[in-house]
């Protein structure tokens, strides 16, 4: 689902909107530039650059 959000987005803003529609949020990570969080606080790495 996260990959689908990335593939269907034209830029960072549309990627963030797509994530938020599905209950995920883009955030600054401790060790990585950006990570994705879900509503429970689970962290997912974002391997592509935004």
CHARMM-style PDB file with segment names, atoms N, HN, CA, C and O in Angstrom:
ATOM      1  N   UNK     1       0.817  -1.176   0.000  1.00  0.00      PROA
ATOM      2  CA  UNK     1       0.000   0.000   0.000  1.00  0.00      PROA
ATOM      3  C   UNK     1       0.873   1.257   0.000  1.00  0.00      PROA
ATOM      4  O   UNK     1       0.562   2.224  -0.695  1.00  0.00      PROA
ATOM      5  N   UNK     2       1.962   1.251   0.772  1.00  0.00      PROA
ATOM      6  HN  UNK     2       2.215   0.465   1.337  1.00  0.00      PROA
ATOM      7  CA  UNK     2       2.848   2.409   0.815  1.00  0.00      PROA
ATOM      8  C   UNK     2       3.511   2.643  -0.531  1.00  0.00      PROA
ATOM      9  O   UNK     2       3.674   3.788  -0.952  1.00  0.00      PROA
ATOM     10  N   UNK     3       3.891   1.583  -1.202  1.00  0.00      PROA
ATOM     11  HN  UNK     3       3.759   0.652  -0.860  1.00  0.00      PROA
ATOM     12  CA  UNK     3       4.493   1.713  -2.528  1.00  0.00      PROA
ATOM     13  C   UNK     3       3.493   2.275  -3.530  1.00  0.00      PROA
ATOM     14  O   UNK     3       3.861   3.058  -4.406  1.00  0.00      PROA
ATOM     15  N   UNK     4       2.234   1.880  -3.404  1.00  0.00      PROA
ATOM     16  HN  UNK     4       1.935   1.244  -2.693  1.00  0.00      PROA
ATOM     17  CA  UNK     4       1.199   2.414  -4.283  1.00  0.00      PROA
ATOM     18  C   UNK     4       1.040   3.918  -4.078  1.00  0.00      PROA
ATOM     19  O   UNK     4       0.844   4.661  -5.041  1.00  0.00      PROA
ATOM     20  N   UNK     5       1.124   4.367  -2.829  1.00  0.00      PROA
ATOM     21  HN  UNK     5       1.283   3.765  -2.047  1.00  0.00      PROA
ATOM     22  CA  UNK     5       1.054   5.798  -2.537  1.00  0.00      PROA
ATOM     23  C   UNK     5       2.196   6.525  -3.234  1.00  0.00      PROA
ATOM     24  O   UNK     5       1.994   7.587  -3.821  1.00  0.00      PROA
ATOM     25  N   UNK     6       3.392   5.954  -3.170  1.00  0.00      PROA
ATOM     26  HN  UNK     6       3.556   5.090  -2.693  1.00  0.00      PROA
ATOM     27  CA  UNK     6       4.564   6.573  -3.783  1.00  0.00      PROA
ATOM     28  C   UNK     6       4.446   6.619  -5.307  1.00  0.00      PROA
ATOM     29  O   UNK     6       4.703   7.646  -5.934  1.00  0.00      PROA
ATOM     30  N   UNK     7       4.057   5.492  -5.881  1.00  0.00      PROA
ATOM     31  HN  UNK     7       3.848   4.658  -5.371  1.00  0.00      PROA
ATOM     32  CA  UNK     7       3.977   5.401  -7.340  1.00  0.00      PROA
ATOM     33  C   UNK     7       2.916   6.323  -7.924  1.00  0.00      PROA
ATOM     34  O   UNK     7       3.079   6.823  -9.037  1.00  0.00      PROA
ATOM     35  N   UNK     8       1.845   6.553  -7.200  1.00  0.00      PROA
ATOM     36  HN  UNK     8       1.713   6.147  -6.296  1.00  0.00      PROA
ATOM     37  CA  UNK     8       0.747   7.359  -7.729  1.00  0.00      PROA
ATOM     38  C   UNK     8       0.902   8.853  -7.428  1.00  0.00      PROA
ATOM     39  O   UNK     8       0.020   9.647  -7.755  1.00  0.00      PROA
ATOM     40  N   UNK     9       2.015   9.234  -6.808  1.00  0.00      PROA
ATOM     41  HN  UNK     9       2.731   8.589  -6.542  1.00  0.00      PROA
ATOM     42  CA  UNK     9       2.220  10.627  -6.416  1.00  0.00      PROA
ATOM     43  C   UNK     9       3.179  11.338  -7.363  1.00  0.00      PROA
ATOM     44  O   UNK     9       4.145  10.754  -7.856  1.00  0.00      PROA
ATOM     45  N   UNK    10       2.884  12.620  -7.604  1.00  0.00      PROA
ATOM     46  HN  UNK    10       2.100  13.094  -7.204  1.00  0.00      PROA
ATOM     47  CA  UNK    10       3.728  13.436  -8.471  1.00  0.00      PROA
ATOM     48  C   UNK    10       4.832  14.151  -7.704  1.00  0.00      PROA
ATOM     49  O   UNK    10       5.889  14.450  -8.261  1.00  0.00      PROA
ATOM     50  N   UNK    11       4.587  14.425  -6.424  1.00  0.00      PROA
ATOM     51  HN  UNK    11       3.729  14.183  -5.972  1.00  0.00      PROA
ATOM     52  CA  UNK    11       5.552  15.169  -5.620  1.00  0.00      PROA
ATOM     53  C   UNK    11       5.339  14.828  -4.141  1.00  0.00      PROA
ATOM     54  O   UNK    11       4.473  14.025  -3.795  1.00  0.00      PROA
ATOM     55  N   UNK    12       6.137  15.448  -3.286  1.00  0.00      PROA
ATOM     56  HN  UNK    12       6.841  16.100  -3.567  1.00  0.00      PROA
ATOM     57  CA  UNK    12       6.072  15.138  -1.858  1.00  0.00      PROA
ATOM     58  C   UNK    12       4.698  15.453  -1.267  1.00  0.00      PROA
ATOM     59  O   UNK    12       4.182  14.684  -0.456  1.00  0.00      PROA
ATOM     60  N   UNK    13       4.115  16.556  -1.661  1.00  0.00      PROA
ATOM     61  HN  UNK    13       4.535  17.181  -2.319  1.00  0.00      PROA
ATOM     62  CA  UNK    13       2.810  16.931  -1.114  1.00  0.00      PROA
ATOM     63  C   UNK    13       1.735  15.915  -1.463  1.00  0.00      PROA
ATOM     64  O   UNK    13       0.935  15.542  -0.605  1.00  0.00      PROA
ATOM     65  N   UNK    14       1.707  15.467  -2.704  1.00  0.00      PROA
ATOM     66  HN  UNK    14       2.357  15.771  -3.401  1.00  0.00      PROA
ATOM     67  CA  UNK    14       0.689  14.481  -3.082  1.00  0.00      PROA
ATOM     68  C   UNK    14       0.968  13.133  -2.411  1.00  0.00      PROA
ATOM     69  O   UNK    14       0.037  12.391  -2.096  1.00  0.00      PROA
ATOM     70  N   UNK    15       2.246  12.816  -2.194  1.00  0.00      PROA
ATOM     71  HN  UNK    15       3.003  13.418  -2.450  1.00  0.00      PROA
ATOM     72  CA  UNK    15       2.604  11.597  -1.473  1.00  0.00      PROA
ATOM     73  C   UNK    15       2.089  11.666  -0.031  1.00  0.00      PROA
ATOM     74  O   UNK    15       1.505  10.706   0.470  1.00  0.00      PROA
ATOM     75  N   UNK    16       2.307  12.796   0.626  1.00  0.00      PROA
ATOM     76  HN  UNK    16       2.782  13.577   0.219  1.00  0.00      PROA
ATOM     77  CA  UNK    16       1.824  12.969   2.003  1.00  0.00      PROA
ATOM     78  C   UNK    16       0.303  12.875   2.073  1.00  0.00      PROA
ATOM     79  O   UNK    16      -0.233  12.239   2.980  1.00  0.00      PROA
ATOM     80  N   UNK    17      -0.393  13.494   1.136  1.00  0.00      PROA
ATOM     81  HN  UNK    17       0.042  14.011   0.399  1.00  0.00      PROA
ATOM     82  CA  UNK    17      -1.868  13.432   1.118  1.00  0.00      PROA
ATOM     83  C   UNK    17      -2.335  11.995   0.935  1.00  0.00      PROA
ATOM     84  O   UNK    17      -3.266  11.546   1.604  1.00  0.00      PROA
ATOM     85  N   UNK    18      -1.685  11.277   0.027  1.00  0.00      PROA
ATOM     86  HN  UNK    18      -0.929  11.641  -0.517  1.00  0.00      PROA
ATOM     87  CA  UNK    18      -2.047   9.888  -0.227  1.00  0.00      PROA
ATOM     88  C   UNK    18      -1.849   9.032   1.026  1.00  0.00      PROA
ATOM     89  O   UNK    18      -2.684   8.188   1.350  1.00  0.00      PROA
ATOM     90  N   UNK    19      -0.740   9.258   1.719  1.00  0.00      PROA
ATOM     91  HN  UNK    19      -0.062   9.944   1.455  1.00  0.00      PROA
ATOM     92  CA  UNK    19      -0.487   8.533   2.972  1.00  0.00      PROA
ATOM     93  C   UNK    19      -1.546   8.854   4.018  1.00  0.00      PROA
ATOM     94  O   UNK    19      -2.094   7.953   4.653  1.00  0.00      PROA
ATOM     95  N   UNK    20      -1.831  10.140   4.195  1.00  0.00      PROA
ATOM     96  HN  UNK    20      -1.386  10.872   3.680  1.00  0.00      PROA
ATOM     97  CA  UNK    20      -2.788  10.567   5.218  1.00  0.00      PROA
ATOM     98  C   UNK    20      -4.185  10.020   4.965  1.00  0.00      PROA
ATOM     99  O   UNK    20      -4.912   9.723   5.913  1.00  0.00      PROA
ATOM    100  N   UNK    21      -4.569   9.883   3.700  1.00  0.00      PROA
ATOM    101  HN  UNK    21      -3.978  10.124   2.930  1.00  0.00      PROA
ATOM    102  CA  UNK    21      -5.865   9.293   3.365  1.00  0.00      PROA
ATOM    103  C   UNK    21      -5.969   7.851   3.845  1.00  0.00      PROA
ATOM    104  O   UNK    21      -7.068   7.330   4.037  1.00  0.00      PROA
ATOM    105  N   UNK    22      -4.827   7.215   4.035  1.00  0.00      PROA
ATOM    106  HN  UNK    22      -3.935   7.638   3.879  1.00  0.00      PROA
ATOM    107  CA  UNK    22      -4.789   5.812   4.462  1.00  0.00      PROA
ATOM    108  C   UNK    22      -4.357   5.647   5.919  1.00  0.00      PROA
ATOM    109  O   UNK    22      -4.129   4.529   6.380  1.00  0.00      PROA
ATOM    110  N   UNK    23      -4.245   6.762   6.638  1.00  0.00      PROA
ATOM    111  HN  UNK    23      -4.430   7.671   6.264  1.00  0.00      PROA
ATOM    112  CA  UNK    23      -3.920   6.690   8.060  1.00  0.00      PROA
ATOM    113  C   UNK    23      -2.437   6.680   8.382  1.00  0.00      PROA
ATOM    114  O   UNK    23      -2.053   6.306   9.490  1.00  0.00      PROA
ATOM    115  N   UNK    24      -1.590   7.087   7.433  1.00  0.00      PROA
ATOM    116  HN  UNK    24      -1.902   7.391   6.533  1.00  0.00      PROA
ATOM    117  CA  UNK    24      -0.150   7.139   7.643  1.00  0.00      PROA
ATOM    118  C   UNK    24       0.332   8.580   7.588  1.00  0.00      PROA
ATOM    119  O   UNK    24      -0.338   9.448   7.028  1.00  0.00      PROA
ATOM    120  N   UNK    25       1.504   8.830   8.174  1.00  0.00      PROA
ATOM    121  HN  UNK    25       2.049   8.125   8.628  1.00  0.00      PROA
ATOM    122  CA  UNK    25       2.051  10.175   8.213  1.00  0.00      PROA
ATOM    123  C   UNK    25       3.545  10.140   7.920  1.00  0.00      PROA
ATOM    124  O   UNK    25       4.247   9.224   8.350  1.00  0.00      PROA
ATOM    125  N   UNK    26       4.021  11.123   7.198  1.00  0.00      PROA
ATOM    126  HN  UNK    26       3.452  11.866   6.848  1.00  0.00      PROA
ATOM    127  CA  UNK    26       5.433  11.267   6.901  1.00  0.00      PROA
ATOM    128  C   UNK    26       6.078  12.060   8.029  1.00  0.00      PROA
ATOM    129  O   UNK    26       5.549  13.093   8.439  1.00  0.00      PROA
ATOM    130  N   UNK    27       7.221  11.586   8.539  1.00  0.00      PROA
ATOM    131  HN  UNK    27       7.651  10.747   8.206  1.00  0.00      PROA
ATOM    132  CA  UNK    27       7.878  12.246   9.666  1.00  0.00      PROA
ATOM    133  C   UNK    27       9.390  12.190   9.498  1.00  0.00      PROA
ATOM    134  O   UNK    27       9.912  11.362   8.752  1.00  0.00      PROA
ATOM    135  N   UNK    28      10.088  13.080  10.200  1.00  0.00      PROA
ATOM    136  HN  UNK    28       9.663  13.753  10.806  1.00  0.00      PROA
ATOM    137  CA  UNK    28      11.551  13.084  10.202  1.00  0.00      PROA
ATOM    138  C   UNK    28      12.029  11.972  11.126  1.00  0.00      PROA
ATOM    139  O   UNK    28      11.617  11.898  12.284  1.00  0.00      PROA
ATOM    140  N   UNK    29      12.897  11.113  10.611  1.00  0.00      PROA
ATOM    141  HN  UNK    29      13.231  11.174   9.671  1.00  0.00      PROA
ATOM    142  CA  UNK    29      13.408  10.004  11.396  1.00  0.00      PROA
ATOM    143  C   UNK    29      14.662  10.367  12.163  1.00  0.00      PROA
ATOM    144  O   UNK    29      15.294  11.386  11.885  1.00  0.00      PROA
ATOM    145  N   UNK    30      15.026   9.528  13.135  1.00  0.00      PROA
ATOM    146  HN  UNK    30      14.512   8.700  13.361  1.00  0.00      PROA
ATOM    147  CA  UNK    30      16.250   9.737  13.901  1.00  0.00      PROA
ATOM    148  C   UNK    30      17.486   9.409  13.066  1.00  0.00      PROA
ATOM    149  O   UNK    30      18.427  10.200  12.998  1.00  0.00      PROA
ATOM    150  N   UNK    31      17.474   8.247  12.438  1.00  0.00      PROA
ATOM    151  HN  UNK    31      16.710   7.604  12.494  1.00  0.00      PROA
ATOM    152  CA  UNK    31      18.637   7.792  11.666  1.00  0.00      PROA
ATOM    153  C   UNK    31      18.437   7.966  10.169  1.00  0.00      PROA
ATOM    154  O   UNK    31      19.410   8.038   9.419  1.00  0.00      PROA
ATOM    155  N   UNK    32      17.213   8.034   9.734  1.00  0.00      PROA
ATOM    156  HN  UNK    32      16.422   7.976  10.344  1.00  0.00      PROA
ATOM    157  CA  UNK    32      16.901   8.198   8.314  1.00  0.00      PROA
ATOM    158  C   UNK    32      16.299   9.584   8.118  1.00  0.00      PROA
ATOM    159  O   UNK    32      15.777  10.187   9.055  1.00  0.00      PROA
ATOM    160  N   UNK    33      16.378  10.076   6.892  1.00  0.00      PROA
ATOM    161  HN  UNK    33      16.802   9.587   6.130  1.00  0.00      PROA
ATOM    162  CA  UNK    33      15.813  11.388   6.606  1.00  0.00      PROA
ATOM    163  C   UNK    33      14.323  11.444   6.876  1.00  0.00      PROA
ATOM    164  O   UNK    33      13.858  12.308   7.619  1.00  0.00      PROA
ATOM    165  N   UNK    34      13.563  10.524   6.274  1.00  0.00      PROA
ATOM    166  HN  UNK    34      13.941   9.822   5.670  1.00  0.00      PROA
ATOM    167  CA  UNK    34      12.118  10.490   6.446  1.00  0.00      PROA
ATOM    168  C   UNK    34      11.666   9.067   6.744  1.00  0.00      PROA
ATOM    169  O   UNK    34      12.244   8.097   6.254  1.00  0.00      PROA
ATOM    170  N   UNK    35      10.629   8.965   7.552  1.00  0.00      PROA
ATOM    171  HN  UNK    35      10.159   9.753   7.951  1.00  0.00      PROA
ATOM    172  CA  UNK    35      10.007   7.679   7.855  1.00  0.00      PROA
ATOM    173  C   UNK    35       8.501   7.854   7.733  1.00  0.00      PROA
ATOM    174  O   UNK    35       8.001   8.975   7.642  1.00  0.00      PROA
ATOM    175  N   UNK    36       7.792   6.748   7.732  1.00  0.00      PROA
ATOM    176  HN  UNK    36       8.198   5.837   7.806  1.00  0.00      PROA
ATOM    177  CA  UNK    36       6.336   6.764   7.687  1.00  0.00      PROA
ATOM    178  C   UNK    36       5.833   6.175   8.994  1.00  0.00      PROA
ATOM    179  O   UNK    36       6.314   5.136   9.446  1.00  0.00      PROA
ATOM    180  N   UNK    37       4.857   6.852   9.599  1.00  0.00      PROA
ATOM    181  HN  UNK    37       4.467   7.696   9.231  1.00  0.00      PROA
ATOM    182  CA  UNK    37       4.251   6.398  10.847  1.00  0.00      PROA
ATOM    183  C   UNK    37       2.802   6.023  10.598  1.00  0.00      PROA
ATOM    184  O   UNK    37       2.121   6.643   9.782  1.00  0.00      PROA
ATOM    185  N   UNK    38       2.331   4.992  11.316  1.00  0.00      PROA
ATOM    186  HN  UNK    38       2.884   4.488  11.980  1.00  0.00      PROA
ATOM    187  CA  UNK    38       0.900   4.702  11.272  1.00  0.00      PROA
ATOM    188  C   UNK    38       0.240   5.246  12.532  1.00  0.00      PROA
ATOM    189  O   UNK    38       0.918   5.808  13.392  1.00  0.00      PROA
ATOM    190  N   UNK    39      -1.070   5.084  12.650  1.00  0.00      PROA
ATOM    191  HN  UNK    39      -1.620   4.626  11.951  1.00  0.00      PROA
ATOM    192  CA  UNK    39      -1.819   5.650  13.773  1.00  0.00      PROA
ATOM    193  C   UNK    39      -1.396   5.071  15.123  1.00  0.00      PROA
ATOM    194  O   UNK    39      -1.626   5.696  16.159  1.00  0.00      PROA
ATOM    195  N   UNK    40      -0.782   3.888  15.125  1.00  0.00      PROA
ATOM    196  HN  UNK    40      -0.595   3.381  14.284  1.00  0.00      PROA
ATOM    197  CA  UNK    40      -0.341   3.248  16.367  1.00  0.00      PROA
ATOM    198  C   UNK    40       1.102   3.608  16.724  1.00  0.00      PROA
ATOM    199  O   UNK    40       1.614   3.168  17.754  1.00  0.00      PROA
ATOM    200  N   UNK    41       1.758   4.407  15.875  1.00  0.00      PROA
ATOM    201  HN  UNK    41       1.342   4.764  15.039  1.00  0.00      PROA
ATOM    202  CA  UNK    41       3.136   4.804  16.141  1.00  0.00      PROA
ATOM    203  C   UNK    41       4.180   3.869  15.565  1.00  0.00      PROA
ATOM    204  O   UNK    41       5.371   4.040  15.824  1.00  0.00      PROA
ATOM    205  N   UNK    42       3.754   2.883  14.786  1.00  0.00      PROA
ATOM    206  HN  UNK    42       2.787   2.744  14.575  1.00  0.00      PROA
ATOM    207  CA  UNK    42       4.700   1.969  14.129  1.00  0.00      PROA
ATOM    208  C   UNK    42       5.466   2.737  13.057  1.00  0.00      PROA
ATOM    209  O   UNK    42       4.879   3.517  12.308  1.00  0.00      PROA
ATOM    210  N   UNK    43       6.785   2.513  12.985  1.00  0.00      PROA
ATOM    211  HN  UNK    43       7.262   1.879  13.594  1.00  0.00      PROA
ATOM    212  CA  UNK    43       7.640   3.239  12.049  1.00  0.00      PROA
ATOM    213  C   UNK    43       7.989   2.348  10.867  1.00  0.00      PROA
ATOM    214  O   UNK    43       8.363   1.187  11.035  1.00  0.00      PROA
ATOM    215  N   UNK    44       7.859   2.909   9.667  1.00  0.00      PROA
ATOM    216  HN  UNK    44       7.555   3.852   9.530  1.00  0.00      PROA
ATOM    217  CA  UNK    44       8.212   2.220   8.430  1.00  0.00      PROA
ATOM    218  C   UNK    44       9.242   3.075   7.712  1.00  0.00      PROA
ATOM    219  O   UNK    44       9.099   4.296   7.648  1.00  0.00      PROA
ATOM    220  N   UNK    45      10.278   2.447   7.172  1.00  0.00      PROA
ATOM    221  HN  UNK    45      10.395   1.455   7.223  1.00  0.00      PROA
ATOM    222  CA  UNK    45      11.300   3.228   6.462  1.00  0.00      PROA
ATOM    223  C   UNK    45      10.791   3.571   5.068  1.00  0.00      PROA
ATOM    224  O   UNK    45      10.084   2.792   4.427  1.00  0.00      PROA
ATOM    225  N   UNK    46      11.169   4.748   4.628  1.00  0.00      PROA
ATOM    226  HN  UNK    46      11.742   5.380   5.149  1.00  0.00      PROA
ATOM    227  CA  UNK    46      10.855   5.204   3.279  1.00  0.00      PROA
ATOM    228  C   UNK    46      12.144   5.152   2.496  1.00  0.00      PROA
ATOM    229  O   UNK    46      13.022   5.990   2.699  1.00  0.00      PROA
ATOM    230  N   UNK    47      12.281   4.187   1.604  1.00  0.00      PROA
ATOM    231  HN  UNK    47      11.568   3.506   1.438  1.00  0.00      PROA
ATOM    232  CA  UNK    47      13.548   3.994   0.919  1.00  0.00      PROA
ATOM    233  C   UNK    47      13.752   4.965  -0.241  1.00  0.00      PROA
ATOM    234  O   UNK    47      14.893   5.282  -0.577  1.00  0.00      PROA
ATOM    235  N   UNK    48      12.695   5.435  -0.847  1.00  0.00      PROA
ATOM    236  HN  UNK    48      11.768   5.178  -0.574  1.00  0.00      PROA
ATOM    237  CA  UNK    48      12.820   6.401  -1.940  1.00  0.00      PROA
ATOM    238  C   UNK    48      12.907   7.803  -1.376  1.00  0.00      PROA
ATOM    239  O   UNK    48      12.405   8.075  -0.285  1.00  0.00      PROA
ATOM    240  N   UNK    49      13.533   8.676  -2.108  1.00  0.00      PROA
ATOM    241  HN  UNK    49      13.940   8.454  -2.994  1.00  0.00      PROA
ATOM    242  CA  UNK    49      13.653  10.067  -1.656  1.00  0.00      PROA
ATOM    243  C   UNK    49      12.434  10.861  -2.051  1.00  0.00      PROA
ATOM    244  O   UNK    49      11.847  10.641  -3.111  1.00  0.00      PROA
ATOM    245  N   UNK    50      12.059  11.781  -1.195  1.00  0.00      PROA
ATOM    246  HN  UNK    50      12.536  11.959  -0.334  1.00  0.00      PROA
ATOM    247  CA  UNK    50      10.906  12.647  -1.472  1.00  0.00      PROA
ATOM    248  C   UNK    50      11.395  14.017  -1.859  1.00  0.00      PROA
ATOM    249  OT1 UNK    50      10.589  14.905  -2.136  1.00  0.00      PROA
TER     250      UNK     50
END
